[in-house]
Amino acid sequence: MSATTEAAAPQKPQTPSRAQQVLREILESSTLVVIMAIVASMLIGAILIAFADEEVRAASAYFFSRPGDTLSAIWEAVSGAYTAMFQGAIYNSNVDSFAGQIKPFTQTLTQATPLIFAGLGLGIGFRAGMFNIGAQGQIIIGATLGGWVGFAWHLPVGLHLLVAIIGCALGGAIWGFIPGILKAKTGAHEVIVTIMLNYVALNLLSYLLSLEAFQREGQDNPISPTVDTNAQYPLLLGDQFPLHWGFVLALACAGGVWWLMERSTLGFEFRAVGANPRAARTAGMNVAKGTVLVMVVAGALAGLAGSAQVLGTEKNLTLDVAGSIGFDAITVALLGRSRPLGTVMAAILFGGLKASGPTLQVQAGLPVDIVFVIQATIVLFIAAPPLVRSIFRLPAPAHEKEVAA
């Protein structure tokens, strides 16, 4: 009787141990998805490197008779390419001096500086429910205004740099205000407006560089005078390294953005507007004002990205002053999950990829397009978390399972 009763009684579900819960949380976390997306991108890059290598192609012609030669060639090509990228972005052990060995990492941080600024601005917009892709134009206008202050004005040491930085932030803020006010007052979609403003900014800079006030004396090319020394970011580690104090300002801005979004009332309003504008309006928040302020703050940060270029790296205005920073920053913000710490780490990753390009060409003899492909595949995987989870057999988060159910 008792044995039958015990057999018929329903068994209680086993409670997972603490270690199992921690492992489950790790496997379900979005951070792991980001890491595995980078790993998958590097694997795809390895395949492309193998196909692009001449020795691999030659050895593959007799693969079935001597497969070891092909596998050895693939290993040498891939390991050589990624070693070259490491030496170009992190640490170069082939150089005798310590300064030369760590110089690649300072170049990575220099490349990452404008991406941190712009990525922070875009991340604020994303968390506020606005897909701002106008960082490119905001960088151009910020660099234009700040650069003009840098070479046209002549102010004392310290003050000149401060005013030039403010000019960059102001230029970006003005360019961010335009789509913000249009969306708040007319409902114009920020994606369309910011795309158009990117082209307006580029053509405006092209026009300004044709004027005598912006044209370098004795030059027919569209290039401005060099920014005064007083308006340039001082070098952080001395003349032998390219890293400047703009990187420190970028880290300070990351801390400021964290405080703004996580600890301030204004940041709470930004997040509330992004989560549910109707509920925010019902709670008494001014949604239109929040929309404008989000774009102004995002534009100011993008303008500071322009300061890293015109006051730190390039030291003059050209049509290529923004490069592809505004578009790369979209990926940086997405990769960093629109959080300051994640944005900084993603910017350093992309800065390293960009810094490693020349070394990849010289040492490995491979096209720099390999780096662009890796960046593009990172974007692809970040935009499709279920794909990453499916490839690596990762469990879906609990909230996604509840929605599916």
C-alpha positions as CSV (number, residue, x, y, z in Angstrom):
1,M,0.0,0.0,0.0
2,S,2.7,2.4,1.0
3,A,4.9,1.5,-2.0
4,T,2.0,2.0,-4.4
5,T,1.1,5.4,-2.8
6,E,4.8,6.5,-3.1
7,A,4.9,5.4,-6.7
8,A,1.6,7.2,-7.6
9,A,2.6,10.4,-5.8
10,P,3.8,13.2,-8.2
11,Q,7.4,13.9,-7.9
12,K,8.5,17.5,-7.1
13,P,10.6,19.1,-9.8
14,Q,14.3,19.3,-8.9
15,T,15.5,22.8,-8.0
16,P,18.6,23.6,-10.0
17,S,21.7,24.2,-8.0
18,R,23.4,27.6,-7.7
19,A,26.1,26.6,-10.2
20,Q,23.5,25.5,-12.7
21,Q,21.6,28.7,-12.4
22,V,24.7,30.8,-12.9
23,L,25.6,28.7,-16.0
24,R,22.1,29.2,-17.3
25,E,22.2,32.9,-16.9
26,I,25.6,33.1,-18.7
27,L,24.3,31.0,-21.6
28,E,21.2,33.2,-21.9
29,S,23.0,36.5,-21.5
30,S,23.2,39.0,-24.4
31,T,26.9,39.5,-23.6
32,L,27.7,35.9,-24.6
33,V,25.8,36.4,-27.8
34,V,28.0,39.4,-28.6
35,I,31.1,37.5,-27.9
36,M,30.0,34.5,-30.0
37,A,29.1,36.9,-32.8
38,I,32.7,38.2,-32.8
39,V,34.0,34.6,-32.8
40,A,31.8,33.7,-35.7
41,S,32.9,36.8,-37.6
42,M,36.6,35.8,-37.0
43,L,35.9,32.3,-38.3
44,I,34.3,33.7,-41.4
45,G,37.3,36.0,-41.8
46,A,39.6,32.9,-41.5
47,I,37.8,31.2,-44.3
48,L,38.2,34.3,-46.5
49,I,41.9,34.6,-45.6
50,A,42.4,31.0,-46.6
51,F,40.7,31.5,-50.0
52,A,42.7,34.8,-50.6
53,D,46.1,33.2,-49.9
54,E,48.0,32.1,-53.0
55,E,49.8,29.2,-51.3
56,V,46.5,27.8,-50.1
57,R,45.1,27.9,-53.6
58,A,48.2,26.2,-55.0
59,A,48.2,23.5,-52.4
60,S,44.5,22.8,-52.8
61,A,45.1,21.8,-56.4
62,Y,46.5,18.5,-55.2
63,F,44.5,18.3,-52.0
64,F,43.4,14.6,-52.4
65,S,47.0,13.4,-52.9
66,R,48.6,15.4,-50.1
67,P,45.9,17.0,-47.9
68,G,48.5,17.8,-45.2
69,D,50.0,20.5,-47.5
70,T,46.7,22.3,-47.9
71,L,45.9,22.2,-44.2
72,S,49.4,23.4,-43.3
73,A,49.0,26.3,-45.8
74,I,45.6,27.2,-44.4
75,W,47.1,27.3,-40.9
76,E,50.0,29.4,-41.9
77,A,47.8,31.8,-43.8
78,V,45.2,32.3,-41.1
79,S,47.7,32.4,-38.1
80,G,50.0,34.7,-40.1
81,A,47.1,37.1,-40.9
82,Y,45.7,37.2,-37.3
83,T,49.2,37.5,-35.9
84,A,49.8,40.5,-38.2
85,M,46.5,42.0,-37.1
86,F,47.5,41.5,-33.4
87,Q,50.8,43.1,-34.0
88,G,49.2,46.0,-35.8
89,A,46.6,46.6,-33.2
90,I,47.8,45.5,-29.8
91,Y,51.5,44.6,-29.4
92,N,54.4,44.2,-31.8
93,S,57.1,42.0,-30.4
94,N,59.2,42.4,-33.5
95,V,60.3,45.9,-32.5
96,D,63.3,46.2,-30.1
97,S,62.1,49.3,-28.1
98,F,59.2,49.1,-25.6
99,A,57.7,52.3,-27.1
100,G,57.6,50.7,-30.5
101,Q,56.1,47.5,-29.1
102,I,53.1,49.2,-27.4
103,K,52.6,51.9,-30.1
104,P,50.1,49.7,-32.0
105,F,47.8,49.8,-29.0
106,T,48.0,53.6,-28.7
107,Q,47.0,53.7,-32.4
108,T,44.0,51.5,-31.6
109,L,42.9,53.8,-28.8
110,T,43.4,56.8,-31.1
111,Q,41.2,55.2,-33.7
112,A,38.7,54.3,-31.1
113,T,38.3,57.8,-29.6
114,P,35.9,59.3,-32.2
115,L,34.0,56.0,-32.2
116,I,33.4,56.3,-28.5
117,F,32.0,59.8,-28.8
118,A,29.7,59.0,-31.7
119,G,28.7,55.6,-30.3
120,L,27.7,57.1,-27.0
121,G,25.5,59.7,-28.8
122,L,23.8,57.0,-31.0
123,G,23.3,54.8,-28.0
124,I,21.4,57.5,-26.2
125,G,19.1,57.8,-29.2
126,F,18.6,54.1,-29.5
127,R,17.6,53.8,-25.8
128,A,15.2,56.7,-26.3
129,G,13.5,54.9,-29.2
130,M,15.1,57.0,-32.0
131,F,17.2,55.5,-34.8
132,N,19.5,58.4,-35.3
133,I,21.8,57.6,-38.2
134,G,22.9,61.2,-38.7
135,A,26.2,61.0,-36.7
136,Q,28.1,61.4,-40.0
137,G,26.7,64.8,-40.7
138,Q,26.9,65.8,-37.0
139,I,30.6,64.9,-37.0
140,I,31.2,66.9,-40.2
141,I,29.5,70.1,-38.9
142,G,31.1,69.7,-35.5
143,A,34.5,69.4,-37.0
144,T,33.8,72.3,-39.4
145,L,32.8,74.7,-36.6
146,G,35.5,73.6,-34.2
147,G,38.1,73.5,-36.9
148,W,37.3,77.1,-38.0
149,V,37.6,78.2,-34.4
150,G,40.9,76.4,-34.2
151,F,42.6,78.0,-37.2
152,A,40.7,81.3,-37.6
153,W,40.8,82.4,-33.9
154,H,43.9,83.1,-31.9
155,L,43.4,82.6,-28.2
156,P,45.6,81.9,-25.2
157,V,46.8,78.3,-24.3
158,G,44.0,76.3,-22.7
159,L,41.3,78.7,-23.6
160,H,41.7,78.2,-27.3
161,L,41.4,74.4,-27.0
162,L,38.3,74.7,-24.7
163,V,36.5,77.1,-27.1
164,A,37.3,74.8,-30.1
165,I,36.0,71.8,-28.2
166,I,32.8,73.7,-27.4
167,G,32.5,74.8,-31.0
168,C,32.7,71.1,-32.1
169,A,30.0,70.1,-29.6
170,L,27.8,73.1,-30.5
171,G,28.1,72.3,-34.3
172,G,27.0,68.7,-33.7
173,A,24.2,69.8,-31.3
174,I,22.8,72.2,-33.9
175,W,22.8,69.5,-36.6
176,G,21.1,67.2,-34.1
177,F,18.5,69.8,-33.2
178,I,17.2,70.0,-36.7
179,P,15.8,66.4,-37.0
180,G,14.8,66.5,-33.3
181,I,12.6,69.6,-33.7
182,L,11.2,68.3,-37.0
183,K,10.2,65.0,-35.4
184,A,8.7,66.7,-32.4
185,K,6.7,69.3,-34.3
186,T,5.8,67.6,-37.6
187,G,6.4,63.8,-36.9
188,A,9.1,63.7,-39.6
189,H,10.9,60.4,-39.3
190,E,14.4,60.8,-38.0
191,V,15.9,58.2,-40.3
192,I,15.0,60.1,-43.5
193,V,15.9,63.5,-42.1
194,T,19.3,62.5,-40.8
195,I,20.2,60.7,-44.0
196,M,19.4,63.9,-45.9
197,L,21.3,66.0,-43.4
198,N,24.4,63.8,-43.9
199,Y,24.6,64.8,-47.5
200,V,23.8,68.4,-46.7
201,A,26.7,68.5,-44.3
202,L,29.1,67.0,-46.7
203,N,28.2,69.4,-49.5
204,L,28.2,72.4,-47.1
205,L,31.8,71.5,-46.1
206,S,32.7,71.1,-49.8
207,Y,31.4,74.6,-50.4
208,L,33.2,76.1,-47.4
209,L,36.5,74.6,-48.4
210,S,36.2,76.4,-51.7
211,L,36.1,79.8,-49.9
212,E,39.2,81.8,-49.2
213,A,38.4,81.9,-45.5
214,F,38.6,78.1,-45.3
215,Q,41.2,77.4,-48.0
216,R,44.9,76.8,-47.1
217,E,47.1,79.4,-48.7
218,G,49.0,78.1,-51.7
219,Q,46.8,75.0,-52.0
220,D,44.3,74.2,-54.8
221,N,43.0,71.1,-53.0
222,P,40.0,71.4,-50.6
223,I,42.0,71.6,-47.4
224,S,41.9,74.1,-44.6
225,P,44.8,75.7,-42.7
226,T,46.3,73.7,-39.9
227,V,44.6,74.2,-36.5
228,D,46.7,76.4,-34.2
229,T,48.9,74.5,-31.7
230,N,46.9,76.1,-28.8
231,A,43.7,74.5,-30.1
232,Q,45.1,71.0,-30.6
233,Y,44.6,68.1,-28.1
234,P,47.9,67.6,-26.3
235,L,49.5,64.2,-26.8
236,L,48.8,61.9,-23.8
237,L,52.0,59.9,-23.8
238,G,54.5,62.1,-25.6
239,D,55.6,62.8,-29.2
240,Q,56.3,59.2,-30.1
241,F,52.7,58.1,-29.6
242,P,49.6,59.4,-31.5
243,L,47.2,59.1,-28.5
244,H,45.9,62.5,-27.3
245,W,43.8,63.8,-24.5
246,G,40.7,63.4,-26.5
247,F,40.7,59.8,-25.4
248,V,40.5,60.8,-21.8
249,L,37.6,63.2,-22.6
250,A,35.8,60.3,-24.4
251,L,36.1,58.2,-21.3
252,A,34.8,61.0,-19.2
253,C,31.9,61.4,-21.5
254,A,31.2,57.7,-21.2
255,G,31.0,58.1,-17.4
256,G,28.8,61.2,-17.9
257,V,26.4,59.3,-20.2
258,W,26.2,56.4,-17.7
259,W,25.2,58.9,-15.0
260,L,22.7,60.7,-17.3
261,M,20.9,57.5,-18.4
262,E,21.0,55.5,-15.1
263,R,21.0,58.1,-12.3
264,S,19.4,61.3,-13.6
265,T,15.7,62.3,-13.9
266,L,16.4,63.4,-17.5
267,G,17.8,60.1,-18.4
268,F,14.8,58.3,-16.9
269,E,12.6,60.5,-19.1
270,F,14.7,59.6,-22.2
271,R,14.3,55.9,-21.4
272,A,10.6,56.2,-20.6
273,V,9.9,58.0,-23.9
274,G,11.8,55.3,-25.8
275,A,10.0,52.5,-24.0
276,N,6.4,53.8,-24.4
277,P,5.8,57.4,-25.5
278,R,2.1,57.3,-24.7
279,A,2.7,56.1,-21.2
280,A,5.3,58.8,-20.7
281,R,2.9,61.4,-21.9
282,T,0.2,60.1,-19.6
283,A,2.7,60.3,-16.7
284,G,3.2,64.0,-17.4
285,M,6.4,63.9,-19.4
286,N,7.0,66.3,-22.3
287,V,7.7,63.8,-25.1
288,A,8.4,66.5,-27.7
289,K,10.9,68.2,-25.4
290,G,12.5,64.8,-24.7
291,T,12.8,64.0,-28.4
292,V,14.6,67.3,-29.1
293,L,16.9,67.0,-26.1
294,V,17.9,63.4,-27.1
295,M,18.9,64.6,-30.6
296,V,20.8,67.6,-29.2
297,V,22.8,65.5,-26.7
298,A,23.5,62.9,-29.4
299,G,24.6,65.5,-31.8
300,A,26.9,67.2,-29.3
301,L,28.6,63.9,-28.6
302,A,29.0,63.3,-32.4
303,G,30.4,66.8,-32.7
304,L,33.0,65.8,-30.1
305,A,33.9,62.9,-32.3
306,G,34.7,65.6,-34.9
307,S,36.9,67.3,-32.4
308,A,39.0,64.1,-32.1
309,Q,39.6,64.3,-35.8
310,V,40.2,68.0,-36.4
311,L,41.8,68.9,-33.1
312,G,43.6,65.6,-32.5
313,T,44.4,63.4,-35.4
314,E,44.0,65.3,-38.7
315,K,44.5,68.9,-37.4
316,N,42.8,70.3,-40.5
317,L,39.6,70.1,-42.4
318,T,39.2,68.0,-45.5
319,L,36.2,66.3,-47.2
320,D,37.3,63.1,-45.6
321,V,37.5,64.5,-42.1
322,A,34.7,62.2,-40.8
323,G,35.8,59.2,-42.9
324,S,33.2,56.4,-42.1
325,I,33.1,57.1,-38.4
326,G,29.5,58.1,-38.3
327,F,28.4,54.8,-39.9
328,D,30.9,52.7,-38.0
329,A,29.5,54.2,-34.8
330,I,26.1,52.6,-35.5
331,T,27.7,49.2,-35.3
332,V,29.7,50.2,-32.2
333,A,26.5,51.3,-30.4
334,L,24.7,48.1,-31.4
335,L,27.6,45.9,-30.4
336,G,27.8,47.7,-27.1
337,R,24.1,47.3,-26.5
338,S,23.8,51.1,-26.3
339,R,25.5,51.0,-22.9
340,P,28.6,53.2,-22.1
341,L,30.9,50.4,-21.1
342,G,29.9,48.2,-23.9
343,T,30.3,51.1,-26.4
344,V,33.8,51.8,-25.1
345,M,34.8,48.2,-25.5
346,A,33.2,47.9,-29.0
347,A,34.9,51.1,-30.1
348,I,38.3,49.7,-29.0
349,L,37.6,46.5,-30.9
350,F,36.7,48.4,-34.1
351,G,39.7,50.8,-33.5
352,G,41.9,47.8,-33.4
353,L,40.5,46.3,-36.6
354,K,41.0,49.7,-38.3
355,A,44.6,50.0,-36.9
356,S,45.5,46.5,-38.0
357,G,44.6,47.1,-41.7
358,P,48.0,48.4,-42.9
359,T,49.9,45.7,-41.0
360,L,47.7,43.0,-42.6
361,Q,48.5,44.3,-46.0
362,V,52.3,44.6,-45.5
363,Q,53.1,41.5,-43.4
364,A,50.4,39.1,-44.7
365,G,50.0,40.5,-48.2
366,L,46.2,40.3,-47.9
367,P,43.7,43.0,-48.9
368,V,42.5,45.3,-46.1
369,D,38.9,44.4,-47.3
370,I,39.2,41.4,-45.0
371,V,38.9,43.8,-42.1
372,F,35.7,45.3,-43.6
373,V,34.2,41.9,-44.1
374,I,34.8,41.0,-40.4
375,Q,33.2,44.3,-39.4
376,A,30.2,43.6,-41.7
377,T,29.7,40.1,-40.4
378,I,29.7,41.4,-36.8
379,V,26.9,43.7,-37.8
380,L,25.0,40.8,-39.4
381,F,25.3,38.6,-36.3
382,I,24.6,41.3,-33.9
383,A,21.4,42.2,-35.8
384,A,20.3,38.6,-35.6
385,P,20.8,37.1,-32.1
386,P,18.6,34.1,-32.8
387,L,21.0,33.2,-35.6
388,V,24.0,33.3,-33.2
389,R,22.1,31.2,-30.6
390,S,21.2,28.7,-33.3
391,I,24.8,28.3,-34.6
392,F,26.3,27.8,-31.1
393,R,23.3,26.0,-29.6
394,L,22.7,28.6,-26.9
395,P,19.4,28.7,-25.0
396,A,17.0,31.5,-25.6
397,P,16.4,34.0,-22.7
398,A,13.5,33.1,-20.4
399,H,11.5,36.2,-21.4
400,E,11.6,35.2,-25.1
401,K,10.3,31.7,-24.2
402,E,7.5,33.2,-22.2
403,V,6.5,35.4,-25.2
404,A,6.7,32.4,-27.5
405,A,4.5,30.4,-25.2
